[in-house]
Amino acid sequence: MANRLKPTIRAYLHSDNTDKRYVRLDEMAGKLEFDIDDVKALAVAAGASYKLSRIELIHKERFDEFMKHIYKVPGTNKQVQKKFVRIGEGSIIYSIGHHRFIEMARAAGAAYKINEGTGGTVLINLEVFDEYMEQFRQAPVPMKKPLFGTERGCE
């Protein structure tokens, strides 16, 4: 049996399945459990703040990219920006498997081994790893049939 679409857009607005690109300032503050002023300052620093006539919106993707390495200390309102992470945490951040992540971190020169003789701990420098990841960025590909072209008078 085919799924039917809901008759109005209002049914989708309050649904949990909707992935919003822009969120309200107070909504983001509630989600992060931060003060509204702190969220506003972070959004401005990330270049993700949009002030409209009556509301202020945050571009979620830009804000998340900026906040990628910032963590909240449990039980406090302190925010810490991590420079080093363990392998498991890094593989979750980048959505890469453990073995591939450590292989790439070693190739990037971002792996640090502490207490080498006793099994040790391996930490990954996220700044070095981010620079290394940039070499894998693919160049944009022009569209075969652009939506807006010069034939319509749009430039």
C-alpha positions in Angstrom: 0.0 0.0 0.0 1.4 3.4 -0.9 2.1 6.0 1.7 -0.1 9.1 1.5 1.3 12.6 2.0 -0.3 14.6 4.7 -2.8 17.2 3.3 -1.2 20.3 4.9 2.3 21.5 5.6 1.5 22.1 9.2 1.6 18.3 9.7 5.3 18.4 8.8 6.3 21.5 10.8 6.1 19.9 14.2 7.2 16.4 13.1 10.4 14.9 14.5 11.3 13.6 11.0 11.9 17.1 9.7 15.6 18.1 9.4 15.6 21.9 9.8 18.2 24.1 8.1 17.5 27.1 10.3 16.4 27.0 13.9 15.3 29.8 16.3 17.8 31.1 18.9 15.7 30.0 21.9 15.2 26.5 20.4 19.0 26.0 19.9 19.6 27.3 23.5 17.2 24.8 24.9 18.7 22.0 22.8 22.2 22.8 24.0 21.2 23.8 27.5 23.1 27.0 27.2 22.1 30.6 28.0 20.5 32.4 25.0 23.3 35.1 25.2 26.0 32.4 24.9 24.3 30.7 21.9 23.9 34.1 20.2 27.6 34.9 20.7 28.6 31.4 19.4 26.3 31.8 16.4 27.7 35.2 15.5 31.3 33.8 15.8 30.3 31.0 13.5 28.7 33.3 11.0 25.5 31.4 11.4 23.3 34.2 12.8 20.5 35.7 10.7 18.5 38.6 12.2 15.1 39.0 10.5 12.5 41.7 11.4 10.9 39.8 14.3 13.1 36.7 14.9 16.7 35.6 14.9 17.6 32.4 13.2 20.7 30.2 13.3 21.9 28.3 10.2 22.1 24.9 11.8 24.8 23.4 9.5 27.2 26.3 9.9 26.6 26.3 13.7 27.2 22.6 14.0 30.4 22.8 12.0 31.6 25.6 14.3 30.6 23.6 17.4 32.1 20.3 16.1 35.0 20.3 18.6 33.2 22.0 21.5 31.9 19.9 24.4 29.9 20.7 27.5 31.4 19.5 30.8 28.8 17.3 32.5 27.3 18.8 35.6 28.4 22.3 34.8 27.8 25.0 32.2 31.4 25.1 31.1 32.3 24.6 27.5 35.6 23.0 26.5 37.0 22.9 23.0 38.8 19.7 22.5 42.0 19.7 20.5 42.7 16.0 21.0 40.3 13.0 21.0 40.7 9.2 21.3 40.2 7.0 18.3 36.7 5.9 19.1 35.5 9.5 19.6 37.2 10.7 16.5 35.7 7.9 14.3 32.3 9.0 15.6 32.9 12.7 14.9 34.0 12.0 11.3 31.7 9.0 10.6 34.7 6.8 9.6 35.5 3.3 10.9 38.1 2.9 13.6 40.8 1.2 11.4 40.4 3.7 8.6 40.4 6.7 11.1 43.7 5.6 12.8 45.2 4.9 9.4 44.4 8.4 8.1 45.4 10.0 11.4 48.9 8.3 11.1 49.2 9.4 7.5 48.3 13.0 8.6 50.8 12.9 11.4 48.0 13.7 13.8 48.5 10.6 16.1 50.1 11.0 19.5 50.9 7.9 21.6 51.3 8.4 25.4 52.9 5.9 27.7 54.1 3.8 24.8 55.5 0.9 26.9 52.4 0.2 28.9 49.8 -0.2 26.1 49.4 3.6 26.2 46.8 5.9 24.9 46.5 7.2 21.4 45.2 10.7 20.9 44.5 12.4 17.6 45.0 16.2 17.0 41.8 17.3 15.3 43.3 20.5 13.8 46.0 18.5 12.0 43.4 15.9 10.9 41.0 18.6 9.6 43.8 20.0 7.4 44.6 16.5 6.1 40.9 15.9 5.3 40.7 18.9 3.1 42.8 17.2 0.4 40.0 14.8 -0.2 37.5 17.5 -1.0 36.0 17.0 -4.4 35.8 20.0 -6.8 32.3 21.2 -7.7 30.8 19.7 -10.9 28.8 22.1 -13.2 25.3 21.1 -13.9 24.5 19.8 -17.4 21.2 21.6 -17.4 21.3 24.5 -15.0 18.1 25.6 -13.4 18.7 29.2 -14.3 20.6 30.1 -17.4 21.5 33.0 -19.6 18.9 32.0 -22.2 16.2 33.3 -19.8 18.0 36.6 -19.2 19.1 35.5 -15.7 22.8 36.0 -15.0 
